[in-house]
Amino acid sequence: MWITIADLRIESGGNAGVIAVQIDGDHWRIVNNELSAATATNNARAAGINGNGTNSHWVGNHIHDIGGGVAQENHGIYIDGDGSYEIAYNTIEHVSGSNGMQIFVNGGNGSDYGNNVNFHHNLVHDISKHGINIADASQNNIKLCNNVVYNTTFASLRLNTNTLHGAKLYN
C-alpha cells in the first residue's frame, strides 16, 4: 500500500511545510509536484517535503521559494529520522529559509539515526545556507551522486556528523 501525491501544485506557508510525511510515513510516493512555501514562518522547522519513513520515493518535484528568514530552519527537503529514501530528479531552488536538502536527526522523531538516503540527479541552487547538509546522526548507507549544486551562501556540501559510516559521494 502506497500513499501517492502526484502532479499537484501546492503553495503553503505559515507554521508548517508543504508536505509532511511525519514520523514513520511509510511508503510515500511524492512525484512530479510543484511545491512552495514562500510565507513560512521563521520557526516552522519544515520544508517542501519533510519527515521520515521507509520506502520513501520523492522524485521529479519542483521545490521552490521556501521562506523562513532569520531562524534558518525551513529546508527544501528535510529528513528527520530513520527510513529508506530515494530522492531524485528534483529541482530545489530559491530556498531563503535554510538548506536545499538536510538530514538532521535529534531523537525526537521516532529514531536516533538517519540511514538509507539515496540523493541523486537533483538540481539545487540559490540556497540561503548549505546546498546539501548531512548533519547530526546521519549514519549508514548515505549516497549522494550526480547532483548539481551551486549558488549557495555557505558550502554546497556540508558534512557535520560523527556517526557517518561508508558514505558514497561522487559525480
DSSP file with accessible surface (Angstrom, degrees, kcal/mol):
  #  RESIDUE AA STRUCTURE BP1 BP2  ACC     N-H-->O    O-->H-N    N-H-->O    O-->H-N    TCO  KAPPA ALPHA  PHI   PSI    X-CA   Y-CA   Z-CA
    1    1 A M              0   0  209      0, 0.0     2,-0.3     0, 0.0     0, 0.0   0.000 360.0 360.0 360.0 133.5    0.0    0.0    0.0
    2    2 A W        -     0   0   97     26,-0.0     2,-0.6     2,-0.0    26,-0.2  -0.930 360.0-140.9-124.2 148.8    1.3    3.4   -1.0
    3    3 A I  E     -a   28   0A  81     24,-2.7    26,-3.3    -2,-0.3     2,-0.5  -0.952  30.8-167.6-102.3 123.8    0.4    7.0   -0.3
    4    4 A T  E     -a   29   0A  83     -2,-0.6     2,-0.5    24,-0.2    26,-0.2  -0.967  19.8-179.0-121.6 128.7    0.9    8.9   -3.6
    5    5 A I  E     +a   30   0A  37     24,-2.9    26,-2.4    -2,-0.5     2,-0.3  -0.983  27.2 161.1-121.6 113.1    0.9   12.6   -4.1
    6    6 A A  E     +a   31   0A  37     -2,-0.5    26,-0.2    24,-0.2    27,-0.1  -0.984  45.8   4.7-141.3 146.6    1.4   13.4   -7.7
    7    7 A D  S    S+     0   0  113     24,-1.6     2,-0.3    -2,-0.3    26,-0.2   0.798  85.8 133.7  57.7  38.3    1.0   16.1  -10.3
    8    8 A L        -     0   0   88     23,-0.3    26,-2.8    -3,-0.1     2,-0.5  -0.812  52.2-140.9-114.4 158.6   -0.2   18.8   -7.9
    9    9 A R  E     -g   34   0B 162     -2,-0.3     2,-0.5    24,-0.2    26,-0.2  -0.979  28.3-179.7-114.7 117.0    0.7   22.4   -7.3
   10   10 A I  E     -g   35   0B  49     24,-3.0    26,-2.1    -2,-0.5     2,-0.5  -0.976  12.6-172.2-124.9 122.2    0.8   23.2   -3.6
   11   11 A E  E     +g   36   0B 123     -2,-0.5    26,-0.2    24,-0.2     2,-0.2  -0.965  20.5 163.3-112.0 126.0    1.5   26.5   -2.1
   12   12 A S  E     +     0   0B  39     24,-3.0    27,-0.8    -2,-0.5     2,-0.3  -0.637   7.7 147.2-128.6-172.9    1.9   26.6    1.7
   13   13 A G  E >   +g   39   0B  17      4,-0.3     3,-1.1    -2,-0.2    27,-0.3  -0.962  33.0  79.1 170.2-156.6    3.2   28.7    4.4
   14   14 A G  E 3  S-g   40   0B  31     25,-1.3    27,-3.4    -2,-0.3    30,-0.2  -0.428 108.2 -19.4  68.7-134.3    2.6   29.7    8.0
   15   15 A N  T 3  S+     0   0  124     25,-0.2     2,-0.3    -2,-0.2    -1,-0.2   0.218 122.1  57.5 -97.6  11.9    3.8   27.2   10.7
   16   16 A A  S <  S-     0   0   55     -3,-1.1    30,-0.1     1,-0.1    -3,-0.1  -0.932  76.3-112.8-138.7 164.0    4.1   24.1    8.5
   17   17 A G        -     0   0   12     -2,-0.3    -4,-0.3    27,-0.2    31,-0.2  -0.115  37.7-102.1 -81.8-172.2    5.8   22.8    5.5
   18   18 A V  S    S+     0   0   21     29,-2.2     2,-0.5     1,-0.3    30,-0.2   0.971 104.4  12.4 -80.4 -57.6    4.2   21.8    2.2
   19   19 A I  E     -l   49   0C   8     29,-1.8    31,-2.3    28,-0.4     2,-0.6  -0.971  68.3-175.0-124.9 119.1    4.2   18.0    2.5
   20   20 A A  E     -l   50   0C  34     -2,-0.5    31,-0.2    29,-0.2     3,-0.1  -0.945  13.0-174.5-115.4 112.4    4.9   16.4    5.9
   21   21 A V  E     -     0   0C   4     29,-2.7    30,-0.2    -2,-0.6    -1,-0.1   0.557  34.0-159.6 -80.7  -6.5    5.1   12.6    5.9
   22   22 A Q  E >   -l   51   0C 124     28,-0.6    30,-2.4     2,-0.1     3,-0.6  -0.191  43.6 -16.7  65.6-150.9    5.5   12.9    9.7
   23   23 A I  T 3  S-     0   0   79      1,-0.3     3,-0.2    28,-0.2    30,-0.1  -0.760 133.9  -3.7 -93.1 129.0    7.0   10.0   11.8
   24   24 A D  T 3  S+     0   0   97     -2,-0.4     2,-2.4    85,-0.3    29,-0.3   0.898  74.6 175.0  56.5  45.6    7.2    6.6   10.1
   25   25 A G    X   -     0   0    7     27,-3.3     3,-0.6    -3,-0.6    -1,-0.2  -0.450  20.4-165.4 -77.7  68.3    5.4    7.9    7.0
   26   26 A D  T 3   +     0   0   69     -2,-2.4    29,-0.2     1,-0.2   -23,-0.1  -0.281  55.4   8.2 -66.2 140.2    6.0    4.5    5.3
   27   27 A H  T 3  S+     0   0   59     27,-3.2   -24,-2.7     1,-0.2     2,-0.5   0.870  78.1 161.6  63.7  46.8    5.5    4.0    1.5
   28   28 A W  E <   -a    3   0A  42     -3,-0.6    29,-2.6    26,-0.4     2,-0.6  -0.858  21.4-166.6 -97.4 129.8    5.0    7.6    0.4
   29   29 A R  E     -ab   4  57A 102    -26,-3.3   -24,-2.9    -2,-0.5     2,-0.6  -0.974   5.8-178.4-112.3 118.5    5.5    8.5   -3.2
   30   30 A I  E     +ab   5  58A   0     27,-2.9    29,-1.6    -2,-0.6     2,-0.4  -0.952  19.7 171.8-119.0 105.7    5.7   12.2   -3.8
   31   31 A V  E     -ab   6  59A  47    -26,-2.4   -24,-1.6    -2,-0.6   -23,-0.3  -0.967  47.6 -14.3-132.0 128.1    6.1   12.6   -7.6
   32   32 A N  S    S+     0   0   94     27,-1.8     2,-0.3    -2,-0.4    29,-0.2   0.848  83.3 145.6  59.0  45.0    6.1   15.4  -10.1
   33   33 A N        -     0   0    5    -26,-0.2    29,-3.1    26,-0.2     2,-0.6  -0.750  49.1-133.0-108.2 159.6    4.7   18.2   -7.9
   34   34 A E  E     -gh   9  62B  61    -26,-2.8   -24,-3.0    -2,-0.3     2,-0.4  -0.969  33.8-177.9-109.9 116.9    5.3   21.9   -7.7
   35   35 A L  E     +gh  10  63B   0     27,-2.9    29,-2.6    -2,-0.6     2,-0.3  -0.966   9.3 161.7-124.2 130.3    5.8   22.8   -4.0
   36   36 A S  E     -gh  11  64B  11    -26,-2.1   -24,-3.0    -2,-0.4    29,-0.2  -0.985  21.1-178.9-145.1 154.9    6.4   26.3   -2.5
   37   37 A A  E >   + h   0  66B   2     28,-1.3    30,-2.6    27,-0.6     3,-1.6  -0.417  19.2 158.4-147.9  62.0    6.1   27.9    1.0
   38   38 A A  E 3  S+     0   0B  66      1,-0.3    30,-0.2    28,-0.2   -25,-0.1   0.787  76.5  46.8 -63.6 -27.0    7.1   31.5    0.5
   39   39 A T  E 3  S+g   13   0B 108    -27,-0.8   -25,-1.3    28,-0.1    -1,-0.3   0.145  77.1 142.4-105.4  22.3    5.3   32.7    3.6
   40   40 A A  E <   -g   14   0B  11     -3,-1.6   -25,-0.2   -27,-0.3    28,-0.1  -0.330  54.2-111.8 -61.1 142.1    6.6   30.0    6.0
   41   41 A T    >   -     0   0   43    -27,-3.4     3,-1.3     1,-0.1     4,-0.2  -0.252  26.5-103.7 -73.2 165.1    7.3   31.4    9.5
   42   42 A N  T 3  S+     0   0   77      1,-0.3    31,-0.5     2,-0.1     3,-0.2   0.791 117.3  35.2 -59.2 -31.8   10.8   31.7   10.9
   43   43 A N  T 3  S+     0   0  107      1,-0.2    -1,-0.3    29,-0.1   -28,-0.1   0.025  74.5 117.1-118.0  30.7   10.4   28.7   13.2
   44   44 A A    <   -     0   0   17     -3,-1.3   -27,-0.2   -30,-0.2    -1,-0.2   0.811  58.1-153.5 -66.7 -28.0    8.3   26.3   11.2
   45   45 A R        +     0   0  161     -3,-0.2    29,-0.2    -4,-0.2     2,-0.2   0.955  55.6 110.7  51.0  54.9   11.1   23.7   11.2
   46   46 A A        -     0   0    5     27,-0.3    29,-2.5   -30,-0.1     2,-0.3  -0.550  48.7-158.3-139.0-162.0    9.7   22.3    8.0
   47   47 A A  E     - m   0  75C   2     27,-0.3   -29,-2.2    -2,-0.2   -28,-0.4  -0.961  46.5 -79.7-167.2-179.1   10.3   22.0    4.3
   48   48 A G  E    S+     0   0C   0     27,-1.3   -29,-1.8    28,-0.9     2,-0.4   0.940 127.4   7.1 -61.4 -46.3    8.9   21.5    0.8
   49   49 A I  E    S+lm  19  77C   0     27,-1.4    29,-2.5   -31,-0.2    -1,-0.3  -0.993  87.0 163.4-134.0 129.3    9.0   17.8    1.8
   50   50 A N  E     +lm  20  78C  17    -31,-2.3   -29,-2.7    -2,-0.4   -28,-0.6  -0.981  23.0  60.2-145.1 158.5    9.8   16.7    5.4
   51   51 A G  E     -lm  22  79C   0     27,-1.7    29,-1.4    -2,-0.3    30,-0.4  -0.866  63.5 -89.7 129.8-159.6    9.6   13.8    7.7
   52   52 A N        +     0   0    1    -30,-2.4   -27,-3.3    -2,-0.3     2,-0.3  -0.995  45.0 127.2-154.3 153.9   10.8   10.2    7.8
   53   53 A G    >   -     0   0    0     -2,-0.3    31,-1.9   -29,-0.3     3,-0.5  -0.908  50.0 -78.7 168.5 166.1    9.7    6.7    6.8
   54   54 A T  T 3  S+     0   0   57     29,-0.3   -27,-3.2    -2,-0.3   -26,-0.4  -0.560 104.2  14.8 -85.3 146.7   10.5    3.5    4.9
   55   55 A N  T 3  S+     0   0   61     -2,-0.2     2,-0.5     1,-0.2    -1,-0.2   0.900  80.3 172.1  56.1  47.0   10.2    3.2    1.1
   56   56 A S  E <   - c   0  85A   1     28,-3.1    30,-2.8    -3,-0.5     2,-0.5  -0.760  13.6-174.4 -87.5 126.9   10.1    6.9    0.5
   57   57 A H  E     +bc  29  86A  51    -29,-2.6   -27,-2.9    -2,-0.5     2,-0.6  -0.937   9.1 170.6-124.7 104.2   10.2    7.9   -3.1
   58   58 A W  E     +bc  30  87A   0     28,-2.7    30,-1.1    -2,-0.5     2,-0.3  -0.874  24.2 153.7-115.6  93.1   10.4   11.7   -3.6
   59   59 A V  E     +bc  31  88A  31    -29,-1.6   -27,-1.8    -2,-0.6    30,-0.2  -0.930  45.8   9.5-132.5 145.9   11.1   12.2   -7.3
   60   60 A G  S    S+     0   0   26     28,-2.0     2,-0.2    -2,-0.3    30,-0.2   0.660  80.1 145.8  70.8  20.7   10.6   14.7  -10.0
   61   61 A N        -     0   0    3     27,-0.3    30,-2.6   -29,-0.2     2,-0.7  -0.583  46.3-141.2 -92.3 152.2    9.4   17.6   -7.9
   62   62 A H  E     -hi  34  91B  61    -29,-3.1   -27,-2.9    -2,-0.2     2,-0.6  -0.945  24.4-176.9-109.8 105.5   10.0   21.3   -8.3
   63   63 A I  E     +hi  35  92B   0     28,-3.3    30,-2.5    -2,-0.7     2,-0.3  -0.932  18.0 150.8-107.4 120.5   10.5   22.7   -4.8
   64   64 A H  E     +hi  36  93B  17    -29,-2.6   -27,-0.6    -2,-0.6    30,-0.2  -0.962  39.6  27.7-150.5 161.3   11.0   26.5   -4.7
   65   65 A D  E     +     0   0B  73     28,-1.0   -28,-1.3    -2,-0.3     2,-0.7   0.921  60.4 174.1  51.8  57.0   10.5   29.7   -2.8
   66   66 A I  E     -hi  37  95B   1     28,-0.9    31,-1.6    27,-0.3    30,-1.5  -0.860  14.6-162.2 -94.1 111.8   10.8   28.1    0.7
   67   67 A G        +     0   0    5    -30,-2.6    30,-0.2    -2,-0.7   -28,-0.1  -0.121  37.2 131.9 -84.4-176.2   10.8   31.1    3.1
   68   68 A G    >   -     0   0    5    -30,-0.2     3,-0.7    28,-0.1     4,-0.3   0.231  36.1-162.5 155.1 -23.1   11.8   31.3    6.8
   69   69 A G  G >   +     0   0   34      1,-0.2     3,-1.1     2,-0.1     5,-0.1  -0.154  63.0   6.4  62.5-137.0   14.0   34.2    7.4
   70   70 A V  G 3  S+     0   0  133      1,-0.3    -1,-0.2     2,-0.1   -27,-0.0   0.811 121.6  57.8 -60.5 -41.8   16.3   34.6   10.4
   71   71 A A  G <  S-     0   0   41     -3,-0.7    -1,-0.3     1,-0.1    -2,-0.1   0.813  84.8-154.1 -66.0 -27.1   15.8   31.2   12.1
   72   72 A Q    <   +     0   0   41     -3,-1.1    27,-0.1    -4,-0.3    26,-0.1   0.928  53.2 122.7  54.4  51.7   17.0   29.3    9.0
   73   73 A E        +     0   0   65    -31,-0.5     2,-0.5    -5,-0.1   -27,-0.3   0.142  41.2  91.8-128.2  19.7   15.1   26.1    9.8
   74   74 A N        -     0   0    2     23,-1.5   -27,-0.3   -29,-0.2     2,-0.2  -0.975  56.5-175.9-118.4 123.9   13.0   25.6    6.7
   75   75 A H  E     -m   47   0C   5    -29,-2.5   -27,-1.3    -2,-0.5    25,-0.2  -0.641  39.7-118.9-117.5 167.8   14.6   23.5    4.0
   76   76 A G  E    S+     0   0C   0     23,-2.2   -27,-1.4     1,-0.3   -28,-0.9   0.976 107.9   3.9 -67.3 -55.2   13.8   22.3    0.5
   77   77 A I  E    S-mn  49 101C   0     23,-1.7    25,-2.5    22,-0.2     2,-0.5  -1.000  74.4-171.1-130.8 134.0   13.9   18.7    1.7
   78   78 A Y  E     -mn  50 102C  28    -29,-2.5   -27,-1.7    -2,-0.4     2,-0.6  -0.957   6.9-168.6-132.7 112.3   14.3   17.7    5.3
   79   79 A I  E     +mn  51 103C   0     23,-3.1    25,-2.3    -2,-0.5   -27,-0.2  -0.895  10.5 173.2 -98.3 121.8   14.8   14.1    6.6
   80   80 A D        +     0   0   15    -29,-1.4    26,-0.3    -2,-0.6     2,-0.3   0.157  55.7  13.4-119.2  20.1   14.5   14.0   10.3
   81   81 A G  S    S-     0   0    0    -30,-0.4   -28,-0.3    24,-0.1    34,-0.2  -0.991  88.1 -55.0-174.7 179.6   14.6   10.3   11.1
   82   82 A D        +     0   0   60     -2,-0.3     2,-0.3    32,-0.2   -58,-0.2  -0.212  69.8  97.6 -68.8 156.0   15.4    6.7   10.0
   83   83 A G  S    S-     0   0    7     32,-0.3     2,-0.3   -31,-0.1   -29,-0.3  -0.983  70.7 -75.7 164.4-153.7   13.9    5.1    6.9
   84   84 A S        -     0   0   30    -31,-1.9   -28,-3.1    -2,-0.3     2,-0.4  -0.971  46.0-174.6-143.1 131.4   14.8    4.5    3.3
   85   85 A Y  E     -cd  56 117A   9     31,-3.0    33,-2.3    -2,-0.3     2,-0.5  -0.983  24.7-170.3-135.4 131.0   14.7    7.2    0.7
   86   86 A E  E     +cd  57 118A  63    -30,-2.8   -28,-2.7    -2,-0.4     2,-0.5  -0.982  19.1 175.4-112.7 116.2   15.1    7.7   -3.0
   87   87 A I  E     +cd  58 119A   0     31,-2.9    33,-2.1    -2,-0.5     2,-0.3  -0.950  20.8 145.4-123.7 105.6   15.2   11.4   -3.7
   88   88 A A  E     +cd  59 120A   0    -30,-1.1   -28,-2.0    -2,-0.5   -27,-0.3  -0.971  43.5  18.4-147.3 154.9   15.9   12.0   -7.3
   89   89 A Y  S    S+     0   0  138     31,-1.1     2,-0.3    32,-0.5    33,-0.2   0.760  80.7 140.7  58.7  30.8   15.3   14.2  -10.3
   90   90 A N        -     0   0    1     30,-0.3    33,-2.6   -30,-0.2     2,-0.5  -0.734  47.2-142.9 -99.0 152.9   14.1   17.2   -8.2
   91   91 A T  E     -ij  62 123B  44    -30,-2.6   -28,-3.3    -2,-0.3     2,-0.5  -0.982  19.0-175.9-110.8 122.4   14.8   20.9   -8.7
   92   92 A I  E     +ij  63 124B   0     31,-3.2    33,-2.3    -2,-0.5     2,-0.3  -0.978  19.6 153.2-120.5 115.1   15.2   22.7   -5.4
   93   93 A E  E     +ij  64 125B  36    -30,-2.5   -28,-1.0    -2,-0.5   -27,-0.3  -0.967  42.2  23.4-146.3 157.0   15.7   26.4   -5.8
   94   94 A H  E     +     0   0B  84     31,-1.1   -28,-0.9    -2,-0.3     2,-0.8   0.929  62.7 166.8  55.1  55.8   15.2   29.8   -4.1
   95   95 A V  E     +ij  66 127B   1     31,-1.6    33,-2.7    30,-0.3    34,-0.2  -0.879  10.8 166.4-100.4 103.5   15.3   28.5   -0.5
   96   96 A S        +     0   0   65    -30,-1.5   -29,-0.2    -2,-0.8    -1,-0.1   0.481  68.0  70.8 -92.3  -3.6   15.7   31.5    1.7
   97   97 A G  S    S-     0   0    0    -31,-1.6   -23,-1.5   -30,-0.2     2,-0.3   0.664 114.2 -74.4 -89.4 -19.0   14.7   29.5    4.8
   98   98 A S  S    S+     0   0    0    -32,-0.3    31,-1.3   -25,-0.2    30,-0.4  -0.845  85.6  13.7 167.2-121.9   17.8   27.3    5.1
   99   99 A N        -     0   0    0     -2,-0.3   -23,-2.2    29,-0.2   -22,-0.2  -0.498  50.4-133.1 -91.2 155.6   19.3   24.3    3.3
  100  100 A G  S    S+     0   0    0     30,-2.2   -23,-1.7     1,-0.3     2,-0.4   0.965  95.9   0.4 -67.2 -52.7   18.4   22.8    0.0
  101  101 A M  E    S-no  77 132C   0     30,-1.7    32,-3.0    29,-0.3     2,-0.4  -0.999  76.5-177.3-137.5 135.9   18.4   19.2    1.4
  102  102 A Q  E     -no  78 133C  15    -25,-2.5   -23,-3.1    -2,-0.4     2,-0.5  -0.998  21.2-164.9-137.8 139.2   19.1   18.3    5.0
  103  103 A I  E     +no  79 134C   0     30,-2.4    32,-2.4    -2,-0.4     2,-0.3  -0.992  29.6 154.5-112.4 119.8   19.4   15.1    7.1
  104  104 A F        -     0   0   54    -25,-2.3     2,-0.5    -2,-0.5    33,-0.2  -0.927  15.4-178.7-148.1 118.8   19.3   16.0   10.8
  105  105 A V        +     0   0    5     31,-2.4   -24,-0.1    -2,-0.3     9,-0.1  -0.980  13.0 169.4-125.8 123.4   18.1   13.6   13.5
  106  106 A N        -     0   0  111     -2,-0.5     6,-0.1   -26,-0.3    -1,-0.1   0.231  57.9-104.4-116.2  11.8   17.9   14.5   17.2
  107  107 A G  S    S+     0   0   30      4,-0.6     3,-0.5   -27,-0.2     5,-0.1   0.392  97.1 103.5  84.5  -4.6   16.0   11.5   18.5
  108  108 A G  S    S+     0   0   53      1,-0.2     4,-0.1     2,-0.1   -27,-0.1   0.529  70.5  59.4 -89.6  -4.7   12.7   13.4   18.8
  109  109 A N  S    S-     0   0   47      2,-0.5   -85,-0.3   -29,-0.3    -1,-0.2  -0.191 126.6 -75.7-120.4  41.9   11.0   12.0   15.8
  110  110 A G  S    S+     0   0   61     -3,-0.5     2,-0.3   -87,-0.1    -2,-0.1   0.415 108.4  57.1  90.4  -4.1   10.9    8.3   16.5
  111  111 A S        -     0   0   22    -31,-0.2    -4,-0.6     1,-0.1    -2,-0.5  -0.989  61.7-142.7-155.7 161.6   14.6    7.4   15.8
  112  112 A D  S    S+     0   0  109     -2,-0.3     2,-0.3    -6,-0.1    -7,-0.1   0.533  83.9  37.3-101.5 -12.5   18.1    8.2   16.8
  113  113 A Y        -     0   0   94     -9,-0.1     2,-0.5    -6,-0.1    25,-0.2  -0.961  66.9-131.8-139.4 158.3   19.8    8.0   13.3
  114  114 A G  B     +q  138   0D   0     23,-2.6    25,-3.0    -2,-0.3     2,-0.3  -0.958  38.7 165.7-111.3 120.5   19.2    8.8    9.7
  115  115 A N        +     0   0   17     -2,-0.5   -32,-0.3    24,-0.2    26,-0.2  -0.860  41.4  32.1-128.6 163.7   20.0    5.9    7.3
  116  116 A N        +     0   0   59     24,-2.3   -31,-3.0    -2,-0.3     2,-0.5   0.918  63.4 160.1  61.0  55.7   19.5    4.7    3.7
  117  117 A V  E     -de  85 142A   2     24,-1.1    26,-3.2    23,-0.3     2,-0.6  -0.941  19.6-174.2-111.8 121.4   19.3    8.0    1.8
  118  118 A N  E     +de  86 143A  40    -33,-2.3   -31,-2.9    -2,-0.5     2,-0.7  -0.924   8.1 177.4-114.4 100.8   19.9    7.9   -1.9
  119  119 A F  E     +de  87 144A   0     24,-2.9    26,-1.7    -2,-0.6     2,-0.3  -0.911  20.1 151.9-108.6 104.5   20.0   11.6   -3.1
  120  120 A H  E     +de  88 145A  15    -33,-2.1   -31,-1.1    -2,-0.7   -30,-0.3  -0.970  45.5  11.8-142.9 151.8   20.8   11.6   -6.9
  121  121 A H  S    S+     0   0   76     24,-1.5   -32,-0.5    -2,-0.3     2,-0.3   0.850  81.7 143.7  55.8  42.3   20.3   13.5  -10.1
  122  122 A N        -     0   0    5     23,-0.2    26,-2.7   -33,-0.2     2,-0.5  -0.820  46.2-140.6-108.4 153.5   19.0   16.7   -8.3
  123  123 A L  E     +jk  91 148B  58    -33,-2.6   -31,-3.2    -2,-0.3     2,-0.4  -0.969  24.6 178.0-112.5 119.3   19.5   20.3   -9.2
  124  124 A V  E     +jk  92 149B   0     24,-3.1    26,-2.0    -2,-0.5     2,-0.3  -0.984  13.8 144.7-127.4 120.4   19.9   22.5   -6.1
  125  125 A H  E     +jk  93 150B  13    -33,-2.3   -31,-1.1    -2,-0.4   -30,-0.3  -0.990  43.6  34.9-155.7 161.3   20.6   26.3   -6.4
  126  126 A D  E    S+     0   0B  46     24,-1.0   -31,-1.6    25,-0.4     2,-0.4   0.979  71.5 163.3  57.4  65.2   20.0   29.7   -4.9
  127  127 A I  E     -jk  95 152B   5     24,-1.5    26,-1.9    23,-0.2    -1,-0.2  -0.920  41.9-142.5-118.5 137.6   20.1   28.5   -1.3
  128  128 A S  S    S+     0   0   27    -33,-2.7   -29,-0.2   -30,-0.4   -32,-0.1   0.600  89.5   8.6 -80.4 -10.3   20.5   30.7    1.8
  129  129 A K  S    S-     0   0   53    -31,-1.3    25,-2.4     1,-0.3    24,-0.4   0.002 120.5 -14.5-129.3-116.7   22.6   28.2    3.7
  130  130 A H        -     0   0   20     23,-0.2   -30,-2.2     1,-0.1   -29,-0.3  -0.698  46.2-140.6 -96.1 148.1   24.1   24.9    2.5
  131  131 A G  S    S+     0   0    0     24,-1.5   -30,-1.7     1,-0.3     2,-0.4   0.975  95.2   9.8 -67.1 -54.9   23.1   23.1   -0.7
  132  132 A I  E    S-op 101 157C   7     24,-2.0    26,-2.8    23,-0.3     2,-0.6  -0.993  72.7-169.0-128.3 123.9   23.2   19.6    0.9
  133  133 A N  E     -op 102 158C   3    -32,-3.0   -30,-2.4    -2,-0.4     2,-0.9  -0.926   7.5-174.2-119.9 106.3   23.7   19.3    4.7
  134  134 A I  E     +op 103 159C   1     24,-3.1    26,-3.2    -2,-0.6   -30,-0.1  -0.861  35.4 158.3 -97.5 100.3   24.4   15.8    6.0
  135  135 A A    >   -     0   0    1    -32,-2.4     3,-1.9    -2,-0.9    26,-0.1  -0.136  30.9  -1.0-116.3-156.0   24.2   16.6    9.7
  136  136 A D  T 3  S+     0   0   71      1,-0.3   -31,-2.4    24,-0.2    -1,-0.2   0.105 122.6   1.0 -43.0 129.0   23.7   15.2   13.2
  137  137 A A  T 3  S+     0   0   16      1,-0.3   -23,-2.6   -33,-0.2     2,-0.4   0.556  80.4 148.3  68.1  14.7   23.1   11.5   13.5
  138  138 A S  B <   +q  114   0D   0     -3,-1.9    25,-0.3   -25,-0.2    -1,-0.3  -0.657  22.8 156.4 -69.9 132.3   23.3   10.8    9.7
  139  139 A Q        +     0   0   32    -25,-3.0    26,-2.8    -2,-0.4     2,-0.3   0.669  30.1  19.6-129.0 -81.7   24.7    7.3    9.8
  140  140 A N  B    S+r  165   0E  62    -26,-0.2   -24,-2.3     1,-0.2    -1,-0.3  -0.790 104.2   9.7-114.4 150.1   24.7    4.4    7.3
  141  141 A N        +     0   0   97     24,-0.6   -24,-1.1    -2,-0.3     2,-0.6   0.900  70.0 161.0  57.6  49.5   24.1    3.9    3.6
  142  142 A I  E     -e  117   0A   2     23,-0.3    26,-2.5    -3,-0.3     2,-0.4  -0.895  12.9-178.8 -99.8 122.1   24.1    7.6    2.6
  143  143 A K  E     +ef 118 168A  62    -26,-3.2   -24,-2.9    -2,-0.6     2,-0.5  -0.986  11.5 178.5-129.1 125.1   24.7    8.0   -1.1
  144  144 A L  E     +ef 119 169A   9     24,-2.9    26,-2.2    -2,-0.4     2,-0.3  -0.983  20.7 153.5-122.5 116.1   25.0   11.4   -3.0
  145  145 A C  E     +ef 120 170A   8    -26,-1.7   -24,-1.5    -2,-0.5   -23,-0.2  -0.999  51.2   7.2-147.6 149.1   25.7   11.2   -6.7
  146  146 A N  S    S+     0   0   54     24,-1.3     2,-0.3    -2,-0.3    25,-0.1   0.795  80.0 144.2  56.7  37.1   25.2   13.1   -9.9
  147  147 A N        -     0   0   25     23,-0.3     2,-0.5    24,-0.2   -24,-0.2  -0.781  42.7-144.5-100.8 149.6   23.7   16.2   -8.2
  148  148 A V  E     +k  123   0B  83    -26,-2.7   -24,-3.1    -2,-0.3     2,-0.4  -0.977  24.1 174.9-113.3 120.6   24.4   19.8   -9.4
  149  149 A V  E     +k  124   0B  35     -2,-0.5     2,-0.3   -26,-0.2   -24,-0.2  -0.994  10.2 145.8-129.6 126.3   24.6   22.3   -6.6
  150  150 A Y  E     +k  125   0B 111    -26,-2.0   -24,-1.0    -2,-0.4   -23,-0.2  -0.974  43.8  38.1-154.5 166.2   25.5   26.0   -7.0
  151  151 A N  E     +     0   0B 100     -2,-0.3   -24,-1.5   -26,-0.2   -25,-0.4   0.939  69.0 154.0  54.8  58.3   24.9   29.5   -5.7
  152  152 A T  E     -k  127   0B  25    -26,-0.2    -1,-0.2     2,-0.2   -24,-0.2  -0.861  49.1-134.0-110.4 149.3   24.7   28.6   -2.0
  153  153 A T  S    S+     0   0   95    -26,-1.9   -23,-0.2   -24,-0.4   -25,-0.1   0.907  93.1  15.8 -69.1 -40.8   25.6   31.1    0.8
  154  154 A F  S    S-     0   0  121    -25,-2.4    -2,-0.2     1,-0.3   -23,-0.1  -0.218 121.1 -24.7-111.6-153.6   27.6   28.5    2.6
  155  155 A A        -     0   0   47      1,-0.1   -24,-1.5    -2,-0.1    -1,-0.3  -0.208  45.2-140.4 -60.7 142.3   29.1   25.2    1.5
  156  156 A S  S    S+     0   0   47      1,-0.3   -24,-2.0   -26,-0.2     2,-0.4   0.864  98.8  26.3 -67.1 -35.0   27.4   23.4   -1.4
  157  157 A L  E    S-p  132   0C  73    -26,-0.2     2,-0.5   -27,-0.1    -1,-0.3  -0.988  74.6-176.1-130.2 123.8   28.1   20.2    0.6
  158  158 A R  E     -p  133   0C  79    -26,-2.8   -24,-3.1    -2,-0.4     2,-0.6  -0.981   8.4-167.6-121.5 127.2   28.4   20.1    4.4
  159  159 A L  E     +p  134   0C  89     -2,-0.5   -24,-0.2   -26,-0.2     2,-0.1  -0.958  19.9 158.6-112.1 111.9   29.2   17.0    6.4
  160  160 A N        +     0   0   68    -26,-3.2     2,-0.3    -2,-0.6   -24,-0.2  -0.528  36.3  98.2-134.7  63.1   28.6   17.7   10.1
  161  161 A T        -     0   0   34    -25,-0.1     3,-0.2   -26,-0.1   -25,-0.1  -0.989  49.8-159.9-148.6 141.6   28.1   14.3   11.8
  162  162 A N  S    S+     0   0  158     -2,-0.3   -23,-0.1     1,-0.1   -26,-0.1   0.235  90.7  63.3-104.3  13.2   30.4   12.0   13.7
  163  163 A T        +     0   0   25    -25,-0.3     2,-0.3     2,-0.0    -1,-0.1   0.333  69.1 125.1-113.8   5.9   28.3    8.9   13.1
  164  164 A L        -     0   0   45     -3,-0.2     2,-0.4   -30,-0.1   -24,-0.2  -0.499  36.6-175.1 -75.4 129.5   28.6    8.7    9.3
  165  165 A H  B     -r  140   0E 103    -26,-2.8   -24,-0.6    -2,-0.3   -23,-0.3  -0.988  59.8 -15.5-127.8 125.1   29.9    5.3    8.0
  166  166 A G  S    S+     0   0   70     -2,-0.4    -1,-0.1     1,-0.2   -26,-0.1   0.753  75.3 177.8  62.6  31.0   30.7    4.4    4.4
  167  167 A A        -     0   0   34    -28,-0.1     2,-0.5   -26,-0.1   -24,-0.2  -0.326  20.6-141.5 -63.8 149.1   29.0    7.3    2.7
  168  168 A K  E     +f  143   0A 128    -26,-2.5   -24,-2.9     2,-0.0     2,-0.5  -0.970  24.2 172.3-117.1 119.1   29.4    7.4   -1.1
  169  169 A L  E     +f  144   0A  73     -2,-0.5     2,-0.3   -26,-0.2   -24,-0.2  -0.981  16.6 141.9-127.7 116.1   29.8   10.8   -2.6
  170  170 A Y  E      f  145   0A 108    -26,-2.2   -24,-1.3    -2,-0.5   -23,-0.3  -0.993 360.0 360.0-156.0 162.0   30.6   11.1   -6.3
  171  171 A N              0   0  142     -2,-0.3   -24,-0.2   -26,-0.2    -1,-0.1   0.888 360.0 360.0  52.1 360.0   30.0   13.0   -9.6
